[in-house]
Amino acid sequence: MLDDRTIIIDLLNAAKLDVTSCARALNEASNGDLRNVLSQQLQQAQKAHEGIFAYAKNKGFYDPYIPLEQMVSEDFVMPRQLMAQK
């Protein structure tokens, strides 16, 4: 079973991908109408990402300033904890 932190981090990663994909599509589009639509979608994706990020940070699920060593450690500890629950 997935915990709330895992779900929120997955959602945050999906939102990041959405922003990146919209930005790439906008950069490649040559049609003005399409560029306008993609620009609006990019703004919406950025707002969604901002909201998800704020929620994750406020809940303590995501800290953008934690040291690399701690991030790597958590990447190994979390799967072991999940496997131990099964």
C-alpha positions, 0 to 999 in steps of 0.5 A: 500500500502506498503512503501519502508521501509517496503519492504526493511525490509521484504527483509532484514528479508528474507535474514537473513532467507536465511543465517540461512537456508543455515548455518543449511543445511550446518551443517547437510550435510554429503556429501562433494559435497553437503557441497561444494554447500551449502557453496557457497550458504551460501556465496552468501546469506551472500553477498546478505544480506550485500548488502540489509543491506547496502542499508537499512542503507544508506537510513535510513530504518534500524538502527541496533543501535536504542534503544529497546524502539524506536523499540517497539514504531515504531512497534506500530506506523507504523501499525497505520499509514498504517491503517490511510491511508486506 
